[in-house]
């Protein structure tokens, strides 16, 4: 069981790091492109739209990832002994999903606000 625990942990952390690095690189590329715009209003509108989209996407991924992680922990026995199970097992995926939910809600709220102002 220890091998499975190790592989689950490595997979979760590796995927999280890959997603965050990819999101940063994509965000940075778009931000550089938008900074080159000459119209200040268009630049600000595009940056706000980019921020809301990134928040929504990362929030959604965190909710999905945290939920699946919690589901996996509850349905698979990955520990050497049952005595190693505890609240510390379910706390990280719950926190990840809650942070993702907050980001998702704020991103959608920001997106709706931007669309109201542009109409």
N, C-alpha and C positions, 0 to 999 in steps of 0.2 A: 503493500500500500504506500510506502514512503516514496517509491518511484512515481506513482500516480500523483501524489500530492506535489512533488517537485515539478512535474511536467505541467500540471494545472497552473501552478504559481508562475512558472516561466512563461507560459502561453499568455496568461492574463497581463502580466507586466510588459511583455514584449509587444503585444498588440496595442496596449495603451500608449506606449512610447512611440510606436510607429504612427499611430493615428495622430497624436499630438504634434509630432515633428512634421508630418505631411500637412496638417492643417496650418501650422505656422508658415511653412514654405509657400503654400498656396495663398494664404492671406497676405504675406509679404509681397509676393509677385503682383497681386491685384492692387495693393496699396501703392506700390511704386508706380504702376501704370496710371492710377487715378491721380497721383501727385503731379503727374506731367500735364494734366488738364489745365487749361488757361482760365476757364470760367469757374470762379470761386463757388458759385451756388451749385453748379453741376458737380464739382469736386466734392463738396460737403454732402450732397445728396447721395452720391455713389458710395462714399465712405460709410455713411450711416447705414445704407442698404447692405453693404458688405459686412459690417459689424453685426447687424441683425441676422443675416443669413448664417454667418459663422456660429453665432450663439445658438441658433436654432438647430443647426446640424450637429454641433458638438454636444448640445444638451440631449438631443434625441439619441445619439450614439451612447452617451453615458447612461441614459435610462435603460436602453436596450441591453447594454453590456452589464450593468449592475443587476438588472432583473434576471438575465440569463445566468450570471455568476451565482446569484442567490438560489435560483432553481437548481443549478448543477450541484451546489453544495448540499441542498436538501435531498436530492435524489440519488446521489452517488456516495459511496463510502470510500473516502480517499485517505483516511487516517490509519496509522499503525494500530492505535487502540481507541476505544470509545472515550476513554478518559481525557483524550486530547481535544475533544469537541467542547465548544463553549460559545459564549456570546462574541468572543473575539473572531469567530469564524464568519458570523453573519453581519457584523458591524461594517466592514469595508464595502461590501456590495450595496448595503442599504445606504450608506453615506454617499457612495458614488451615484446611485440612482436618485437620491434626493438632490444632490448638487446638479445632476443632469436635468431633473424636473424643474428646478429653479431657473437654470439657463434656458431651457426650452420655453418656459412661460415668459421670461423676460425677452427672449428673442422674438417670439410671436407678438408680444405686446409692442415691442419696438417696431416690428415690421408693419403692424396695423397702424400705428401712429404715423409712420413715414408715409404710408399709402393715403391716409386721411389728409395730410398736409400737401401731398402732391396732386390731389384731386381738386 
